[in-house]
């Protein structure tokens, strides 16, 4: 029998967002503990995204007026300890104007008083009607029925759709769970994986 402490994922109390996750189910114990917090995003402060065992440092660069949406930008983390492949790691953090950004949204659970921070991603998909049309025409895929201009407009220099083109593609929002703590920048690389 697995020994776990079960908690609600997150709760909103008096405009606070309290993160509480199950301990002992996934990832490093320390990251799981860090993921249980009552922190809120503040522009100019740091944020840490906890992965399975690694951690990545970010800056909070925007927060919506209602506090339910924020934008994070990856910091430049420079290792300073000189200890090589060690668990004892220290870093300095500097803003990186070219760092990748991440949009986080507070999602309430329907009919519940709790929710969670999720990463919001815009995904571009081919229209389902195009798949049906290609199948009806006996083609192995959509690309065989598009002009080179259509492919360039939709895909650019990629092998997948990156642009919305009316009649060919559509945008949709996709949400992925994240474990985040605001107000602190922490970088950590687990060399054992």
C-alpha positions as CSV (number, residue, x, y, z in Angstrom):
1,X,0.0,0.0,0.0
2,X,1.4,3.4,-1.0
3,X,1.9,5.8,1.8
4,X,0.6,9.2,0.7
5,X,-0.9,12.2,2.3
6,X,-3.9,13.4,0.2
7,X,-4.8,17.0,0.0
8,X,-7.0,19.2,-2.3
9,X,-5.0,20.4,-5.3
10,X,-5.6,24.1,-4.6
11,X,-8.1,26.2,-2.7
12,X,-9.1,29.8,-2.9
13,X,-9.7,31.4,0.4
14,X,-10.3,35.2,0.8
15,X,-8.7,35.8,-2.7
16,X,-5.7,33.6,-1.8
17,X,-4.7,30.7,-4.0
18,X,-3.5,27.8,-1.8
19,X,-1.7,25.0,-3.5
20,X,-1.9,21.6,-1.8
21,X,-0.9,18.5,-3.7
22,X,-0.6,14.9,-2.8
23,X,2.8,14.1,-1.1
24,X,4.5,10.8,-2.1
25,X,2.9,10.3,-5.4
26,X,5.2,11.9,-8.1
27,X,8.5,13.6,-8.3
28,X,11.1,14.5,-5.7
29,X,9.9,14.9,-2.1
30,X,11.4,18.4,-1.9
31,X,9.7,19.6,-5.1
32,X,6.4,18.2,-3.7
33,X,6.8,20.2,-0.5
34,X,7.7,23.4,-2.5
35,X,4.5,22.9,-4.6
36,X,2.4,23.2,-1.4
37,X,2.3,26.9,-0.9
38,X,0.2,30.0,-0.6
39,X,2.2,32.3,-2.9
40,X,0.8,34.8,-5.4
41,X,2.4,36.2,-8.5
42,X,3.8,39.8,-8.2
43,X,5.4,41.6,-11.2
44,X,9.2,41.9,-10.7
45,X,9.5,39.0,-8.3
46,X,10.7,35.5,-9.1
47,X,8.9,32.2,-9.7
48,X,10.1,28.6,-9.7
49,X,8.5,25.9,-11.8
50,X,9.1,22.5,-10.2
51,X,9.4,19.5,-12.5
52,X,9.8,15.9,-11.5
53,X,13.1,16.6,-9.8
54,X,14.5,19.7,-11.6
55,X,13.5,23.3,-10.9
56,X,13.6,26.3,-13.3
57,X,13.8,30.0,-12.4
58,X,11.5,32.6,-13.9
59,X,10.6,36.3,-13.5
60,X,7.0,37.4,-13.2
61,X,6.6,40.0,-16.0
62,X,2.8,40.5,-16.0
63,X,-0.1,39.8,-13.7
64,X,-3.8,40.4,-14.6
65,X,-5.8,42.8,-12.5
66,X,-7.8,40.0,-10.9
67,X,-4.6,37.9,-10.2
68,X,-5.9,34.9,-12.2
69,X,-3.4,35.1,-15.0
70,X,0.3,35.8,-15.1
71,X,3.2,35.7,-17.6
72,X,6.6,34.3,-16.6
73,X,9.9,34.7,-18.5
74,X,12.8,32.3,-18.0
75,X,15.8,33.8,-16.1
76,X,19.4,33.3,-17.0
77,X,20.7,31.0,-14.2
78,X,24.5,30.8,-13.9
79,X,26.0,28.1,-11.7
80,X,28.4,29.6,-9.1
81,X,29.3,26.7,-6.8
82,X,31.9,25.0,-9.0
83,X,31.0,21.6,-7.6
84,X,30.3,19.8,-10.9
85,X,27.8,17.0,-10.8
86,X,26.6,17.7,-7.3
87,X,23.3,18.0,-5.4
88,X,24.7,21.1,-3.7
89,X,24.1,23.8,-6.3
90,X,24.0,27.6,-6.2
91,X,23.2,30.0,-8.9
92,X,23.0,33.7,-9.7
93,X,19.9,34.9,-11.6
94,X,19.7,37.7,-14.2
95,X,16.8,38.8,-16.3
96,X,16.9,37.5,-19.9
97,X,14.9,39.6,-22.3
98,X,15.1,36.8,-24.8
99,X,14.0,34.1,-22.3
100,X,11.1,31.9,-23.2
101,X,7.7,32.9,-21.7
102,X,5.0,30.9,-20.1
103,X,1.4,32.0,-19.6
104,X,-0.2,30.7,-16.4
105,X,-3.9,30.7,-15.6
106,X,-5.8,30.0,-12.4
107,X,-8.4,27.4,-13.2
108,X,-11.3,26.9,-10.8
109,X,-12.8,23.4,-10.7
110,X,-16.5,23.3,-11.6
111,X,-18.6,23.3,-8.6
112,X,-15.6,23.3,-6.3
113,X,-13.8,25.9,-4.1
114,X,-10.4,24.8,-5.4
115,X,-8.5,24.9,-8.6
116,X,-4.9,25.0,-9.9
117,X,-2.3,26.9,-11.8
118,X,-2.1,25.7,-15.4
119,X,0.1,26.6,-18.4
120,X,-2.0,27.9,-21.2
121,X,-0.8,27.0,-24.7
122,X,-2.3,28.0,-28.0
123,X,-2.3,25.0,-30.4
124,X,-2.9,25.3,-34.1
125,X,-4.8,22.3,-35.6
126,X,-5.9,21.4,-39.2
127,X,-9.6,21.7,-39.6
128,X,-11.3,18.2,-39.2
129,X,-13.1,18.6,-42.5
130,X,-9.8,18.6,-44.3
131,X,-9.0,15.1,-43.0
132,X,-12.4,13.9,-44.2
133,X,-11.9,15.4,-47.6
134,X,-8.5,13.9,-47.9
135,X,-9.9,10.5,-47.0
136,X,-12.8,10.8,-49.4
137,X,-10.3,11.6,-52.2
138,X,-8.2,8.6,-51.3
139,X,-5.2,10.8,-50.3
140,X,-2.7,9.6,-47.5
141,X,-3.0,13.0,-45.8
142,X,-3.9,16.7,-46.0
143,X,-0.7,17.9,-47.5
144,X,-1.4,16.2,-50.8
145,X,-4.4,18.4,-51.5
146,X,-2.8,21.7,-50.5
147,X,-0.9,24.1,-52.7
148,X,2.7,25.0,-51.8
149,X,1.4,28.5,-51.0
150,X,-1.2,27.1,-48.5
151,X,1.5,25.0,-46.9
152,X,3.9,28.0,-46.6
153,X,1.0,30.1,-45.1
154,X,0.1,27.5,-42.5
155,X,3.5,25.9,-41.6
156,X,6.1,28.6,-42.5
157,X,9.4,26.7,-42.2
158,X,8.0,24.1,-39.8
159,X,6.6,20.6,-40.5
160,X,3.4,21.4,-38.4
161,X,0.8,24.2,-38.4
162,X,1.9,27.4,-36.7
163,X,-0.5,29.9,-38.3
164,X,-4.2,30.2,-38.4
165,X,-5.4,30.4,-42.0
166,X,-9.2,30.6,-42.5
167,X,-10.6,27.4,-44.1
168,X,-7.4,25.4,-43.2
169,X,-6.6,25.7,-39.5
170,X,-8.0,26.8,-36.2
171,X,-6.5,27.8,-32.8
172,X,-7.5,26.1,-29.6
173,X,-6.3,26.5,-26.0
174,X,-4.6,23.6,-24.3
175,X,-3.9,23.6,-20.5
176,X,-1.1,21.7,-18.7
177,X,-0.7,21.3,-14.9
178,X,2.3,23.1,-13.4
179,X,3.7,23.1,-9.9
180,X,4.8,26.7,-9.1
181,X,6.0,28.8,-6.2
182,X,6.0,32.5,-6.6
183,X,8.4,35.0,-4.9
184,X,11.5,32.9,-5.2
185,X,13.9,31.9,-8.0
186,X,15.4,28.4,-7.7
187,X,17.3,26.5,-10.3
188,X,18.3,22.8,-9.8
189,X,19.5,20.1,-12.2
190,X,19.2,16.5,-11.0
191,X,22.3,14.7,-12.5
192,X,20.9,11.3,-11.5
193,X,18.5,11.2,-14.4
